[in-house]
């Protein structure tokens, strides 16, 4: 069982990756949660971000980017630089960005960055 706001976020997301993406989101939440329930804050940003039109409200302030991460938008150059720094380890790049590996892969595909250093 999960809190109603978490279930609402899960139900509102379109799940373009179908069951595999849902499994990954649940696994992501399980790894991050510190209680017996997965909260909305534990879900990947792309899942919560789809239905956070009220993200600026005080009750949702905890869902914004953590202060340790840069609020500047990710650029192709920055992503390539991080990939080089992390020896093209996408999981490490995602951890440094505070995002999911899936999102890193999506940006790599969008910006035509090869999956392996070459």
C-alpha positions in Angstrom: 0.0 0.0 0.0 1.1 3.6 -0.6 -0.1 7.0 0.4 -3.0 8.4 -1.8 -0.8 11.2 -3.3 1.7 8.5 -4.4 -1.0 6.4 -6.0 -2.4 9.5 -7.7 1.0 10.2 -9.2 1.4 6.6 -10.4 -2.1 6.5 -11.9 -1.7 9.9 -13.7 1.6 9.0 -15.4 1.1 7.8 -19.0 3.7 5.0 -18.7 5.2 5.2 -22.2 7.6 2.4 -21.3 4.7 0.2 -20.1 5.2 -2.4 -17.4 9.0 -2.3 -17.5 9.0 1.5 -16.7 6.5 0.9 -13.9 8.7 -1.8 -12.5 11.7 0.5 -12.6 9.8 3.3 -11.0 8.7 1.0 -8.1 12.3 -0.3 -7.7 13.6 3.3 -7.7 11.1 4.2 -5.0 11.9 1.2 -3.0 15.6 2.0 -3.0 15.0 5.6 -1.9 12.2 5.2 0.6 13.1 5.4 4.3 9.8 4.1 5.6 7.6 1.1 5.0 5.7 3.0 2.2 7.0 4.5 -1.0 6.1 8.2 -1.0 5.7 10.5 -4.0 9.1 12.0 -3.2 10.7 8.6 -3.7 9.4 8.2 -7.2 11.5 9.2 -10.3 11.2 12.9 -11.3 9.7 12.1 -14.6 6.8 10.2 -13.0 5.9 12.9 -10.5 6.7 15.8 -12.8 3.8 14.9 -15.1 1.1 15.9 -12.7 2.8 18.4 -10.5 1.0 21.5 -11.8 0.9 22.7 -8.2 4.5 22.0 -7.5 5.1 25.6 -6.4 2.7 25.3 -3.5 4.1 25.1 0.0 2.8 21.6 0.6 4.7 20.3 -2.4 7.9 22.2 -1.7 9.7 19.0 -0.7 9.3 17.6 -4.2 11.6 20.2 -5.8 15.2 19.5 -6.7 17.3 18.8 -3.6 19.6 21.7 -2.8 22.7 19.7 -3.5 21.9 19.5 -7.2 22.3 22.3 -9.6 18.9 23.8 -10.7 20.3 24.7 -14.1 18.9 22.8 -17.1 20.9 20.0 -18.5 22.7 20.6 -21.7 24.2 18.3 -24.2 27.7 19.5 -23.5 27.2 19.1 -19.7 25.9 15.5 -20.2 28.8 14.6 -22.4 31.2 16.1 -19.9 29.7 14.1 -17.1 29.8 10.9 -19.2 33.5 11.5 -19.8 34.1 12.2 -16.1 32.2 9.0 -15.1 33.8 6.8 -17.7 30.5 6.6 -19.6 28.8 4.9 -16.6 25.2 6.1 -17.1 24.1 5.0 -13.6 26.8 7.2 -12.0 25.9 10.1 -14.2 22.3 9.7 -13.1 23.3 9.7 -9.5 25.3 12.9 -9.9 22.4 14.6 -11.6 19.9 13.3 -9.1 17.9 11.8 -12.0 17.1 8.3 -13.2 19.2 6.3 -15.6 16.2 6.2 -18.0 16.2 10.0 -18.1 19.9 10.0 -18.9 19.3 7.5 -21.7 16.4 9.6 -23.1 18.6 12.6 -23.2 21.4 10.7 -24.9 18.9 9.5 -27.6 17.4 12.9 -28.0 20.8 14.6 -28.5 22.2 11.7 -30.6 24.9 10.8 -28.0 26.3 7.3 -28.5 25.7 4.8 -25.7 29.4 4.0 -25.6 32.4 6.2 -25.7 33.7 6.2 -29.2 
